[in-house]
């Protein structure tokens, strides 16, 4: 069977949108419009992914709703000029991004063969990101190497920009999107329960 147009669109836009977040994260506040444009591409990919996975399934819907929180947080980062609000939006963005990836990975784990393996890998990747984020909150110095401690430090000092945390988050999203994109492109995700 040929690959559905929706699957191709989801594969490409997930990866392109996710990759666009890395340079945007490196540039910080200066690149918020770029980051927002890339996030719109990623959002289109997420919508297409949910269409391929089955938008009526509870885990896919939950992932999409949590992804909507990411979208609102990214919008706040662009629209609100207050550094304290931006830092809180970045923290919300990080948490909800990882949680959305976790929910979609859990949805893939309910399938057979390669999608199940992809779900397990995605779940491990997003769960480890969530664990580091929680560790950064509890033990700020211990999880500082990925930059997530910067997010919590920036809550106290809004003039700090948590570049490393956003790059780490973008990297996790790129890896997850790449793996999922390949599965979409090869039709591994279509037609499975």
N, C-alpha and C positions, 0 to 999 in steps of 0.2 A: 504494500500500500504506500502511496506517496505521502510525504510529510505534509500535514495540514498547514495552511498559511498562518493560522493562529499560533501553532507551535513554533514555526520559524520566527515569527514576530516576537513571541515571548522569549525565545532563546537569545536573539540578537539584542533586544532592548533591555533585557535583564543584565546582560554582560556589559553593554555600552554604558548604561546608566550607572551600574556599580563602579566600573572603571573610572568614570568621570568624577566620582566622589573622592578619589585619592588625591589628585592634584588640587581639587577644591579644598580639601582638608588641610593640605600643606600650606596653602596660601592664607588660610584663616578668614577673618572678617572681610578682607578685601574681595574675596571670591564668592560671597554669598549668592549673588545672582547666578553665577556659573553653577554653583552647587544646587541651587533651586531648579535650574533648567535640567541638569543631569538627573535630579530627583524626579522630575516630571517624566523623563524617559524611563527611569526605573519603575515608576508607578504604572506606566502603561504596560511594561513587561510583567509586573505583578498581577495586573488585571487579566492579562492574556494567560498567564500561568494558571490563575484560578479558573479561568474558562476551560483550560485543558484538563485540570485536575477534577473539575466538577464543583461549580460554585455553590451547589446546594448542600454540599457535605459540610458538617459542623466545624471540623478543624480548618478547612479551607476558608470558610466564612470568618471564623475567629481570627485567623491570620490576617485576613483582609481588613477586619475592623481594627486590629492592633496596628497594622500598617497605616491605616488612616490616622492614627495618633502620631505616627512618624511624620506624616504629611503635614499635619497641623503644627507640629514642633518645628519642622523645617521652614514653614511659612512664617512662624513667629520669629525665627532667626533672621529672616530677611526684612520683615516689616517693622519690628520693634527695635528702636535704637538703644535701649537701655541695656548695658552690659550684664547687669544682674539677671535680667529676664532672659537674655540670650543664653547665659550659662545654664539656667534652669531648663530652657528649651533643649539645649544640647544634651543634658542629662536625660531628659524625657525621650529625646530622639534615640540616644544610645540604647536605653532600656527597651523601648518599644521595637526598635529595629531587630535586636537580638531575639526578643520574644516572638515576633512575627516569623523570623526564620525558624525558630524552634517549633512553632505550631505547624508550619508547612512541612518541616522535616518529619514531625510526628505523623502527619497525614501520609507522607510517602512510606513510612515504616509499616503502614497497614497494607501495603501492596506486596507483590511477589517479586522474586528475582532481583534484577539490577535496581529497580526503584527502591526496594527495601534497603539495599546496601547504601544507596545514595541518601535515603532517609536517615539511616544510622550515622553515616559520616556527617551529614548536615546537622543532625541532632547533637553529636559530640562537639562539633565546631561551635555551634551557637550556644550550647550549654556551657562550654568552657569560657566563652566570652562573657556570658552571664555570671559565671562563678568568679571570674576576674573582676567584673564590675562590682559584685557584692564584696569581694575581698578588698577592693580599693576603698569601699565605703567603711568597712570594719577595720582593716589594717592598712591604712593609706600608704605606708612606706613599702609594704610587702608586694603590692600589686602595681607599684609605680613604673615598672619597666615597660609595660604596655601603654602607659600614659593615662590609664583610667583614674589614677589618683589625682591627676591634674584636674579632672572634672570636679572632684570634691574640693580641691584646694581653690578652684576658681569660684566656688560658691561663697567662700569667705573673702576672696580677692577677685572681684569681677573683671579687673583689668588684665588678668592672666588669660591667655588663649590656650585651650587644651588641644593643641595640634596633634600630639602623639595619640591621644585617645581617639580622636576622630579618624586618624589614619588607620589605627588598629581596627576600628569598627568598619571602615570602608574596605579594608583588606579581607576581613571575615566575610563581608557581603560579596566581594568579588569572587572569592573561592566558592562560596555557596552558589552564587549565580552561574559561575562557569560550569560547575558539576551539574546543576539542574538544567542549564542550557543545553549541554551535550545530551542529556537524557531526553529533553524535548525534541531536539534535532533528530535524534535517532528513533523517535516514536516509542521510546520505552515507557512513557507515562500515559499514553493514550489507551483507552479501552480496558484498563485494569481495574479491578474492584478496589 
